[in-house]
Amino acid sequence: MSLLFKNVKELIFDIDQFIDTVEQGVLVFKEGVVNYIVGERASFSDKILRINRLEAEADKLQKKIDDEFYRHSILPQNASDIEEMLDKLDEIIDISKDNLYQFEDELPFIPKELKSEFIRLTETSTEAALAVFPASRSFFREPLKVKDMLSKVYFYEKETDKIARNIKRKLFHDMKDLDLSQKIHLRYFTLHIETVSDKAEHLADLLSILALKMSI
């Protein structure tokens, strides 16, 4: 085994670990939001601790990967593209952690009439992110398959938008008992949850371009 091949193999292993860590962070985010909505505060607090650890682990792995690129001059022609992809992956776990902390810091009141819809919004938004991770892994092995693997990302991102719009319409058209400040507060939390699927869509757009470049 050549040293270059060994270094590339180790690099891809570390990237897989990085993607796994980001994926776990998204799952913890989903569980944490549901815990908050249904009033499971002890479980919610545990998710805050877990996502904090996962985000820190993701940062360490990304720094290690960056170091491997430059120390061993691995895939120099693709290094900047791959680093951009890793940055967008990192944005997904960063926004997941930040959003979970928003729940802890601001303690939004979610009326019972909207709880199931906020749970659906969270599940659908995270499904978009969960759909982009297999394509990210495949990018290094079978780039020609990547584009076909991204359809679910776009599907769930659009579904997230629909659910979010429905929540906003209910807030501002139907829920007469809520103060305007409460409506605006919940609108922002709708947007917070949506950002996870938005970040997944941005990564999917980039992967489509990079996979095409890799296959030429």
Phi, psi and chi 1 to 4 in degrees:
 res  aa     phi    psi   chi1   chi2   chi3   chi4
   1 MET       -  125.4  179.3 -172.4  -64.4      -
   2 SER   -70.2  156.5   71.1      -      -      -
   3 LEU   -61.9  -39.8 -178.8   60.2      -      -
   4 LEU   -62.0  -45.3  178.7   60.6      -      -
   5 PHE   -62.6  -41.6 -179.9   76.8      -      -
   6 LYS   -62.1  -43.1 -179.5 -178.2  177.1 -177.0
   7 ASN   -65.3  -39.9  -72.3  -22.7      -      -
   8 VAL   -64.6  -41.9  169.8      -      -      -
   9 LYS   -61.6  -43.6 -168.0  174.1  179.1 -179.0
  10 GLU   -66.6  -37.8  -71.3  175.9   -4.5      -
  11 LEU   -62.5  -46.6  175.1   68.2      -      -
  12 ILE   -65.1  -35.2  -68.3  174.2      -      -
  13 PHE   -61.6  -44.2  174.9   79.5      -      -
  14 ASP   -66.4  -37.7  -73.2  -22.5      -      -
  15 ILE   -64.8  -40.4  -70.3  171.9      -      -
  16 ASP   -59.3  -42.4  -80.9  -17.4      -      -
  17 GLN   -62.7  -40.6  -86.4 -163.5  -57.8      -
  18 PHE   -61.9  -46.3  174.6   71.5      -      -
  19 ILE   -63.0  -41.3  -64.9  169.9      -      -
  20 ASP   -58.9  -41.2  -72.2  -13.5      -      -
  21 THR   -66.7  -43.2  -55.8      -      -      -
  22 VAL   -62.6  -42.1  175.1      -      -      -
  23 GLU   -61.4  -43.7 -175.0  172.4   25.5      -
  24 GLN   -60.7  -38.3  -71.2  176.1   53.0      -
  25 GLY   -61.5  -39.8      -      -      -      -
  26 VAL   -65.6  -42.0  169.2      -      -      -
  27 LEU   -63.6  -40.3  -70.5  168.6      -      -
  28 VAL   -65.8  -39.6  169.1      -      -      -
  29 PHE   -58.1  -49.1  164.8   75.1      -      -
  30 LYS   -58.7  -48.7  178.5  175.5   74.8  170.6
  31 GLU   -63.3  -38.4  -67.8  170.2    2.1      -
  32 GLY   -64.8  -43.5      -      -      -      -
  33 VAL   -63.6  -43.2  174.7      -      -      -
  34 VAL   -62.9  -42.5  173.0      -      -      -
  35 ASN   -55.5  -44.7  -70.3  154.8      -      -
  36 TYR   -63.0  -47.1 -179.2   90.5      -      -
  37 ILE   -63.1  -39.0  -69.0  169.6      -      -
  38 VAL   -90.2    2.5  -59.2      -      -      -
  39 GLY    85.6   19.3      -      -      -      -
  40 GLU   -90.4   77.6  -63.9  172.3  -11.9      -
  41 ARG   -70.0  -33.4  -65.5  -52.4  163.6   89.0
  42 ALA   -65.8  -43.5      -      -      -      -
  43 SER   -65.0  -38.6  -64.3      -      -      -
  44 PHE   -61.6  -44.7  173.0   76.5      -      -
  45 SER   -61.6  -37.4  -63.9      -      -      -
  46 ASP   -63.4  -38.8  175.6   64.2      -      -
  47 LYS   -66.6  -34.6  -59.3  -53.1 -175.1  -58.3
  48 ILE   -60.5  -46.1  -70.2  -77.3      -      -
  49 LEU   -63.6  -42.5  -65.1  173.3      -      -
  50 ARG   -66.8  -43.1  -74.3  174.3   61.0 -171.6
  51 ILE   -70.3  -29.1 -157.3  165.5      -      -
  52 ASN   -64.5  -43.9 -154.6   41.1      -      -
  53 ARG   -65.3  -42.3  -70.9 -165.0  -64.0  -93.5
  54 LEU   -65.9  -39.7  -72.9  164.8      -      -
  55 GLU   -65.5  -39.4 -168.0  -93.5  -17.8      -
  56 ALA   -65.4  -40.4      -      -      -      -
  57 GLU   -64.8  -40.7  179.1   63.5   21.2      -
  58 ALA   -61.6  -40.6      -      -      -      -
  59 ASP   -63.3  -41.9  -78.7  -12.1      -      -
  60 LYS   -63.6  -42.8  -80.1 -164.1  -78.6 -173.9
  61 LEU   -65.0  -40.4  -76.4  165.3      -      -
  62 GLN   -64.5  -40.7 -170.9  175.3   15.2      -
  63 LYS   -63.3  -39.9  -72.4 -175.5  177.1   70.9
  64 LYS   -63.7  -42.4 -178.4 -177.0  177.1 -173.3
  65 ILE   -64.4  -44.5  -67.7  163.3      -      -
  66 ASP   -57.1  -43.2  -73.5  -15.7      -      -
  67 ASP   -63.4  -40.8 -177.7   60.2      -      -
  68 GLU   -64.1  -39.1  -73.1  171.1  -14.4      -
  69 PHE   -56.9  -49.2  -91.7  124.8      -      -
  70 TYR   -86.4  -32.0  -68.5  105.5      -      -
  71 ARG   -69.9  -37.4 -169.4  153.3   47.9   91.0
  72 HIS  -107.7    1.5  -59.9  -60.3      -      -
  73 SER    51.4   48.8  -63.1      -      -      -
  74 ILE   -83.4  133.6  -59.5  171.6      -      -
  75 LEU    44.1   52.9  -56.3  174.1      -      -
  76 PRO   -58.7  -30.6   20.7  -32.3      -      -
  77 GLN   -72.1  -19.6   70.8  -81.7   17.6      -
  78 ASN  -113.5   -1.2  -56.3  113.0      -      -
  79 ALA   -57.3  -46.4      -      -      -      -
  80 SER   -66.5  -37.4   61.4      -      -      -
  81 ASP   -65.2  -44.8  -72.4  -20.0      -      -
  82 ILE   -66.2  -39.1  -66.6  169.7      -      -
  83 GLU   -65.5  -35.5  -72.6 -172.8  -29.7      -
  84 GLU   -64.2  -40.1 -174.3  178.7    2.0      -
  85 MET   -63.0  -43.9 -175.1 -166.3   84.0      -
  86 LEU   -64.1  -36.9  -62.5  176.9      -      -
  87 ASP   -61.6  -40.9  -76.4  -18.7      -      -
  88 LYS   -70.6  -33.9  -69.0 -160.0  176.8  -60.5
  89 LEU   -63.4  -44.0  -82.3  160.1      -      -
  90 ASP   -62.8  -34.6 -170.9   57.3      -      -
  91 GLU   -61.1  -31.7  -73.6  175.9    9.0      -
  92 ILE   -66.9  -44.9  -66.8  175.1      -      -
  93 ILE   -74.4  -31.8 -166.9  168.1      -      -
  94 ASP   -62.6  -46.6  -75.0  -13.2      -      -
  95 ILE   -70.6  -31.9 -157.9   69.8      -      -
  96 SER   -63.5  -45.7  -62.8      -      -      -
  97 LYS   -64.4  -47.2 -173.7 -170.2   86.3  166.5
  98 ASP   -59.5  -40.9  -69.6  -13.2      -      -
  99 ASN   -67.6  -38.0  -73.1  -14.1      -      -
 100 LEU   -65.5  -37.8 -148.6   52.4      -      -
 101 TYR   -66.0  -30.7  -89.9  103.4      -      -
 102 GLN   -60.5  -39.2  -67.6  -76.6   -6.9      -
 103 PHE   -64.0  -42.8  -81.7   89.1      -      -
 104 GLU   -66.1  -40.0 -177.0 -174.8   49.7      -
 105 ASP   -77.6  -40.0  -66.3  -20.5      -      -
 106 GLU  -103.0  -14.3  -63.0 -171.1   19.4      -
 107 LEU    47.4   60.2  -60.4  173.3      -      -
 108 PRO   -63.5  140.9   26.2  -35.8      -      -
 109 PHE   -88.6  118.8  166.5   69.8      -      -
 110 ILE  -109.1  111.9  -59.7  175.7      -      -
 111 PRO   -59.3  150.9  -17.5   29.7      -      -
 112 LYS   -60.0  -28.9   62.2 -177.7  179.4 -178.5
 113 GLU   -66.7  -19.2  -59.2   95.3  -38.4      -
 114 LEU  -110.5   -4.1  -71.2  178.1      -      -
 115 LYS   -60.3  -46.5  -73.9 -173.4  176.2 -177.0
 116 SER   -65.4  -33.7   62.7      -      -      -
 117 GLU   -73.0  -35.7  -67.2 -165.6   55.7      -
 118 PHE   -67.2  -35.5  -94.7   95.1      -      -
 119 ILE   -66.0  -43.8  -70.8  172.2      -      -
 120 ARG   -61.0  -41.7  -85.0 -174.1   63.8 -133.8
 121 LEU   -60.0  -45.4  178.4   68.9      -      -
 122 THR   -64.2  -46.3  -56.3      -      -      -
 123 GLU   -63.0  -41.6  -69.2  173.1  -17.0      -
 124 THR   -71.8  -40.5  -52.5      -      -      -
 125 SER   -62.9  -42.6 -174.2      -      -      -
 126 THR   -72.0  -28.3   53.6      -      -      -
 127 GLU   -61.1  -35.9  -78.4  -63.1  -30.7      -
 128 ALA   -60.9  -43.5      -      -      -      -
 129 ALA   -67.8  -43.4      -      -      -      -
 130 LEU   -63.1  -27.6  -65.1  173.3      -      -
 131 ALA   -76.3  -21.9      -      -      -      -
 132 VAL   -83.9  -19.5   84.1      -      -      -
 133 PHE   -68.7  -42.7  -60.4  133.1      -      -
 134 PRO   -59.6  -37.8  -24.1   34.5      -      -
 135 ALA   -66.1  -36.3      -      -      -      -
 136 SER   -64.3  -40.2  -58.3      -      -      -
 137 ARG   -68.0  -41.1  -65.2 -175.0 -175.3   95.7
 138 SER   -67.1  -24.2 -175.7      -      -      -
 139 PHE   -52.5  -36.2  170.9   76.0      -      -
 140 PHE   -87.3  -11.0  -63.3   96.0      -      -
 141 ARG  -116.2  -45.4  -63.9  172.6  175.6   86.9
 142 GLU  -139.0   73.1  -61.8  176.3  -70.8      -
 143 PRO   -58.7  -26.8   16.0  -28.6      -      -
 144 LEU   -66.9  -21.4  -73.6  174.8      -      -
 145 LYS   -88.2  -11.2  -69.1 -173.4  175.9 -178.6
 146 VAL   -60.8  -48.6  166.9      -      -      -
 147 LYS   -58.3  -41.5 -168.6  167.5 -175.7  179.1
 148 ASP   -67.4  -22.0  -69.2  -21.7      -      -
 149 MET   -83.7   -6.7  -62.2  174.8   72.4      -
 150 LEU   -94.9   -4.5  -64.5  172.2      -      -
 151 SER   -60.3  -36.2   59.0      -      -      -
 152 LYS   -65.6  -34.1  -74.8 -174.8  178.2  179.8
 153 VAL   -59.4  -49.0 -178.6      -      -      -
 154 TYR   -67.9  -35.5  -63.9  112.5      -      -
 155 PHE   -62.1  -51.1  170.6   79.6      -      -
 156 TYR   -69.5  -30.6  -75.9  117.1      -      -
 157 GLU   -65.5  -42.0 -166.3  -81.6  -28.0      -
 158 LYS   -66.7  -40.0  -74.1 -177.4  174.4   58.6
 159 GLU   -62.9  -38.5  -71.6  -61.1  -57.0      -
 160 THR   -60.2  -44.0  -57.8      -      -      -
 161 ASP   -59.8  -42.1  -74.1  -13.5      -      -
 162 LYS   -63.7  -46.7  -70.7  177.6 -170.2  174.0
 163 ILE   -63.3  -41.1  -62.6  166.6      -      -
 164 ALA   -62.1  -42.9      -      -      -      -
 165 ARG   -62.9  -39.4  -77.0 -163.0  -59.9  -88.8
 166 ASN   -63.0  -41.1  -73.9  -23.4      -      -
 167 ILE   -62.5  -45.7  -70.1  173.2      -      -
 168 LYS   -63.0  -40.5  -67.8  169.2 -163.0  171.3
 169 ARG   -62.8  -43.5  -83.6 -163.5  -68.0  -93.3
 170 LYS   -61.8  -42.7  -79.0 -168.2  175.7 -178.4
 171 LEU   -59.4  -48.0  -82.6  169.8      -      -
 172 PHE   -95.0  -13.1  -70.5   96.6      -      -
 173 HIS  -110.1  -34.3  -68.5  -95.7      -      -
 174 ASP  -108.9  -29.5  -58.6  -26.7      -      -
 175 MET   -93.4   82.6  -53.9 -164.5   73.0      -
 176 LYS   -72.3  -22.0  -51.2  -61.6 -176.1 -175.0
 177 ASP   -79.8  -15.6  -66.4  -23.0      -      -
 178 LEU   -84.1  140.6  -72.3 -178.4      -      -
 179 ASP   -68.5  156.3  -67.3  -22.9      -      -
 180 LEU   -59.1  -38.5  179.6   59.2      -      -
 181 SER   -62.0  -37.9   59.9      -      -      -
 182 GLN   -67.3  -39.4  -69.5  176.2  -62.1      -
 183 LYS   -63.2  -44.2  -66.1  177.5 -178.3 -178.1
 184 ILE   -65.7  -40.0  -68.1  171.2      -      -
 185 HIS   -59.3  -47.1 -161.7 -149.6      -      -
 186 LEU   -69.4  -32.2  -72.0  174.8      -      -
 187 ARG   -59.9  -42.0  174.5 -179.0  176.2  -88.6
 188 TYR   -66.8  -35.0  -82.7  113.3      -      -
 189 PHE   -71.1  -30.4  -85.7   86.7      -      -
 190 THR   -60.7  -45.1  -56.6      -      -      -
 191 LEU   -65.3  -39.5  -68.0  171.1      -      -
 192 HIS   -57.1  -47.7  -70.1  -33.8      -      -
 193 ILE   -66.1  -39.2  -64.9  168.8      -      -
 194 GLU   -60.4  -31.2  -83.8 -173.5  -79.0      -
 195 THR   -61.5  -25.7   54.2      -      -      -
 196 VAL   -63.5  -46.1  175.6      -      -      -
 197 SER   -68.9  -33.5   64.3      -      -      -
 198 ASP   -62.7  -44.2  -70.2  -20.5      -      -
 199 LYS   -63.4  -37.9  -64.8  -68.0 -175.9 -176.6
 200 ALA   -63.7  -40.9      -      -      -      -
 201 GLU   -63.9  -41.4 -177.5 -174.3   35.3      -
 202 HIS   -61.5  -41.2  -63.1  161.1      -      -
 203 LEU   -65.8  -40.2  175.2   55.9      -      -
 204 ALA   -61.6  -42.0      -      -      -      -
 205 ASP   -59.3  -44.7  -69.0  -17.4      -      -
 206 LEU   -65.6  -43.9  177.5   65.4      -      -
 207 LEU   -60.3  -38.4  -79.9  169.9      -      -
 208 SER   -58.7  -43.5  -67.3      -      -      -
 209 ILE   -70.0  -46.4  -64.3  167.1      -      -
 210 LEU   -67.5  -38.2  -62.6 -172.2      -      -
 211 ALA   -63.8  -37.6      -      -      -      -
 212 LEU   -65.2  -42.6  179.8   61.6      -      -
 213 LYS   -63.4  -40.7  -72.7  171.9   67.1  175.0
 214 MET   -66.5  -29.0  -69.9  -80.0  -79.8      -
 215 SER   -86.9  -11.4   63.2      -      -      -
 216 ILE   -78.2      -  -67.0  173.6      -      -
